[in-house]
Amino acid sequence: MLAGGLEPIPAAAELASLEQEPADERRARILAAALAARAGVDAGFAAALDAWHQQARQVVSATGAGNVSAHISGGSQGTVVTARDVAGGLHLGPPASPPPSPEQSGEFGS
């Protein structure tokens, strides 16, 4: 319970909804409204939210907003990849051949 007998305004449901559809701007606005409402009645939460917002702004400033775009023209380019923040690597080329079966390799179990 907050000062003045107020209950904190939860935003967990709004966050869960946005996590289901991260690109849904309507869900993001609903979460933002829930966070702002809670910050309006909870000074500690407001301070923590402001600190998080400042950190997020620094990250976006250092790395960019996350958009990737490319303009390709002039005929055949072959393989073209446009990506940002790839985790796990990329493989370009034909699929790797599966290892031969024991029958194909001449190795049979006893």
C-alpha positions as CSV (number, residue, x, y, z in Angstrom):
1,M,0.0,0.0,0.0
2,L,1.2,3.5,-0.8
3,A,1.2,6.7,1.2
4,G,-2.3,8.0,1.6
5,G,-3.8,4.4,1.5
6,L,-3.5,4.1,-2.3
7,E,-2.9,0.7,-3.9
8,P,-0.2,0.6,-6.6
9,I,-1.5,0.4,-10.1
10,P,-0.2,-2.9,-11.6
11,A,1.1,-3.0,-15.1
12,A,2.0,-6.8,-15.3
13,A,-1.0,-7.6,-17.5
14,E,-0.2,-4.8,-19.9
15,L,3.4,-5.9,-20.0
16,A,2.4,-9.5,-20.7
17,S,0.1,-8.4,-23.5
18,L,2.9,-6.4,-25.1
19,E,5.3,-9.3,-24.8
20,Q,2.8,-11.4,-26.9
21,E,2.8,-8.8,-29.7
22,P,6.0,-6.6,-29.2
23,A,5.3,-4.6,-32.4
24,D,1.7,-3.6,-31.4
25,E,1.8,0.1,-30.8
26,R,-1.6,0.1,-29.2
27,R,-0.5,-2.4,-26.6
28,A,2.7,-0.3,-26.0
29,R,0.6,2.8,-25.4
30,I,-1.6,0.9,-23.0
31,L,1.5,-0.3,-21.0
32,A,2.9,3.3,-21.1
33,A,-0.4,4.6,-19.7
34,A,-0.3,2.0,-16.9
35,L,3.3,2.8,-16.0
36,A,2.5,6.6,-16.0
37,A,-0.5,6.1,-13.8
38,R,1.6,4.1,-11.3
39,A,4.4,6.6,-11.4
40,G,1.8,9.3,-10.7
41,V,0.9,7.7,-7.3
42,D,4.2,6.1,-6.4
43,A,7.2,8.4,-6.1
44,G,9.7,5.5,-5.7
45,F,8.4,3.9,-8.8
46,A,8.5,7.2,-10.7
47,A,12.1,7.6,-9.8
48,A,13.0,4.1,-10.8
49,L,11.0,4.5,-14.1
50,D,12.8,7.7,-14.8
51,A,16.2,6.1,-14.2
52,W,15.3,3.2,-16.5
53,H,14.2,5.7,-19.2
54,Q,17.4,7.6,-19.0
55,Q,19.4,4.4,-19.4
56,A,17.3,3.3,-22.3
57,R,17.8,6.7,-24.0
58,Q,21.5,6.3,-23.7
59,V,21.4,2.8,-25.3
60,V,19.3,4.0,-28.2
61,S,21.6,7.0,-28.6
62,A,24.7,4.7,-28.7
63,T,23.2,2.0,-30.9
64,G,20.5,3.6,-32.9
65,A,16.8,3.1,-32.8
66,G,17.0,-0.4,-34.2
67,N,15.8,0.2,-37.7
68,V,17.7,-1.5,-40.6
69,S,17.1,-0.5,-44.2
70,A,18.8,-1.1,-47.5
71,H,18.4,0.0,-51.1
72,I,19.5,-2.5,-53.7
73,S,19.4,-1.7,-57.4
74,G,21.2,-2.3,-60.6
75,G,20.7,-5.9,-61.5
76,S,21.7,-9.2,-59.9
77,Q,23.5,-8.8,-56.6
78,G,23.7,-12.4,-55.6
79,T,23.1,-13.1,-51.9
80,V,22.1,-10.0,-49.9
81,V,21.6,-9.9,-46.1
82,T,20.4,-7.0,-44.2
83,A,20.4,-7.6,-40.4
84,R,21.0,-6.0,-37.1
85,D,22.0,-7.6,-33.7
86,V,22.3,-11.1,-35.0
87,A,22.7,-13.7,-32.2
88,G,23.9,-17.1,-33.1
89,G,25.5,-16.3,-36.4
90,L,24.5,-16.7,-40.1
91,H,25.3,-19.4,-42.6
92,L,25.2,-18.4,-46.3
93,G,25.5,-21.2,-48.9
94,P,24.2,-24.6,-49.5
95,P,22.8,-26.6,-46.6
96,A,25.4,-28.7,-44.8
97,S,25.4,-32.3,-45.9
98,P,24.3,-34.7,-43.3
99,P,26.9,-37.2,-42.1
100,P,26.8,-40.5,-44.0
101,S,24.8,-43.3,-42.4
102,P,26.8,-46.3,-41.1
103,E,25.7,-48.3,-44.2
104,Q,27.1,-45.6,-46.5
105,S,30.4,-45.3,-44.6
106,G,31.0,-49.0,-44.4
107,E,30.8,-48.9,-40.6
108,F,28.4,-51.5,-39.1
109,G,27.8,-52.2,-35.5
110,S,28.4,-55.6,-34.1
